[in-house]
Amino acid sequence: MNRLSSKVVAVSFSLALLLLCGFGVISYISFLRLMQEKHWVIHTQQVLETSDHLYIYLRNAETAHSSYIFTRQLKYKEIYEQEKRKVSQQIQIIRNLTRDNFKQQEQIQQLELKITQKIHFLETSIKILQQKSFAINIEFAKSNQTININIDNQINNIKQVIEREEKNLLKRRIANTDEGVIQIIFLVFLGYGLSAVLIVGVYLLLQKQIQINQVLSAEAIFLEQQAAKAKLVNLLETVTDAFVALDENWCYTYVNQRAGQIFNRRPEDLIGKNIWEEFPEGVGQKFYDAYYQAVSEQKVIEIEEYYPPWDRWFENRIYPSQEGLSIFFQDITRRKLAELALEKSEKRYRSLVLATSQAVWLTDAQGFPQEYSSWIALTGQTQEEIQVWGWLNAIHPEDREFSQFLWNQAREWKSPYKLEHRVRVADGSYRFFAVRGVPILDADNQIQEWIGTHTDITDRKLAEEGLQQAKAELEVKVQERTAELEKLNEELRNSNQELEQFAYVASHDLQEPLRAVTGYSQLLVEEYRERLDDSAQEYIDYIIDGARRMQQLIKDLLAYSRIGTRGRIFTLTDCNLVLSEALSNLQVAIAESQAVITYELLPNLLADKTQLIQLFQNLIGNAIKFRSQDVPPRIHISAARVDKSRGVEVQGWKGVGEEDLTHNHKIWLFSVQDNGIGIKSQYLNRIFEVFRRLHTRREFSGTGIGLAICKKIVERHNGHIWAESQLGVGTTFYFTLHESAIPESLNKDV
């Protein structure tokens, strides 16, 4: 089912993109053809204009010729020459413009021949005037008048034939242009309709796929949690330390077998019970304060404490979390008694050494032994072996160089000689000793001699090494478990990011063809507004409006899908400031509608501030949009604490479930009340669905996702939202928010 849905979504989405791109290419080709027809219409207009100019310049040349004949003024002859050149230029222009029309080229050739005859006649008249008298010129004109008139008629006929042909071409090209416009409109309408159907289908399949993925993801997370829990239980049962887990109410959620042995209780008998009720003698002890300190400061605490009721010593490592406490502890009575005994023995030994001079040594200023009887008893060296620096041979080879370095430094600085090193004792074994030597100074502050002691600290060193090894083992186990948890969280984050990326790519790619439809439609309006009738203009407006609404719909769908994945961390939020920002965003709509908005003091809550602003903005904007036409909108926002233990009855109480009131003083009930047109009672449970509209777009604008977004925001805050309304009186929207506690599911979302 999952694979089939994924393939269908991919194929449908690809088909939608292919269809939109195909219609875009066809529309673009039709547009290019339309532009080409436009070019030919302009070309035909230029031919007609050039033909008119040619006829005008020819008449101007003939007029200038007549004026020159009668007046003999040279300025008329200059005008005649200029107009004659213009006639030649226009003939060349019209020949170039009609180069692709063989029929027109023949007519232009005849026209050029007749114009040449006409010009020749005028030139002959001017030459006769310059060579002979005016009377002879008049006689020449009369004798050739019939020829001249015939030439003029032929020129006029040819001009009419050329213009008639161009006008016929103009009509055909205008008809082709209109046909191209209608074709583009049809293609755009067809592409938009089919794309809208495919987009809705893809959306429905995508929603179904998302639901399937959510179910599978929830099952996978549950199985992973169970597996991780099983691994953790096995790990906790194999460690030598006792381990217990407490929830936020100080109740046991897990007790391993080692802890049960120390408590002398069965672990299953302690699960779900309060630690202080089961062990009231622990209240007031040192670890009691440490537990509360770890919870309040959220930091790891390690303590060692003597527990009088059981007459035993315990080492506690306390790890806090949002769910409660995880505590590792072990009975260290033997080690502690050994440490105390060792400390007591060491004190006695030091006192004995001081009293008996055992392991006490005395050297001269250079460090050569003077009194070494106790050293001989300790190490078994002979008197000859100790002489000069021979006593260093009893020091462990790895410690000799460092011991001598510190001795030379102490002698140079005249400071006490202190270190710990290993010494080979009389039985041949090495033991740890704490060394302290003090210089004896004379009146000139010069060293006279050194007196020092060697104290056996082997037992303490071994105890410290054992403790360090135990701590290192525990750190390794904690790091391994932390790495496992981080890996699981990373896999979940990657899954959410992939799903969000798919939604983003889908919304982004779906908007690109819509931008092409809108752009070409607007370009069509700008270029051919004067040639489009009212119906065509109306159809194009529908196309542009539909594309824009589709873009807004995709943006709203993307915003709806990102509520759970792009939310911010819950922080302490002042709802009064949230409401102020929402009203600031709506100030234009409030001013235009003359809305009166009142509100009571609102609480501080742990919430996502950005989403709360959107929640208030959507609800108040809805109240302004669906207002009555008779009176200005009046909107009131309030909040009341839901307190079941004190029997407080709040209007709208029915929307708060019993499970929401497990802790007193945790729930706030908000209300947004208006005096708008109201909603029929049968529609109150449907208004929070995606795309659910109760009015047409002509009555009220919008995509039908606003209240669905409100519902998703409230549910992300673990609350409920519902509405109560009376038709013609107004509507009140209620929603609940938690005061301080963030549910576990919200922590995972964040």
JOKA-V77258 format. One line per field, one symbol per residue. burial: # if it has 9 or more other C-alpha atoms within 8 Angstrom, else .. A space follows every 50 residues. Layout:
# JOKA-V77258
burial: ???
This chain:
# JOKA-V77258
burial: ....##.##..##.###.###.##.##..##.##..##.##.######.# #.##..##.######.###......##.######.##..##.###.##.. ...##.##.###.##.###.##..##.##...#..##..##......#.. ##.##..##.###.###.##..##.##..######.###.##..#..##. ##..##.##..##..........#.......#...##...########.# ############..###..##.####..........#####.###..#.# #...#.#....##########..##########..#..#..#...#..## .###..#########.###..#.########....##..##..###..## ..#..##..##...#####.######...############.....#### ########.##.#.................#......#.......#...# ..##..#.###.######..##.##...#..#...##.##..##..#### ########.######.#..##.####.##.###..#..##..#.##.... .#.######.###########.##.###...########.###....... ..........#..#.###############...#..###..#.......# ..###.#####################.###########..#...#...#
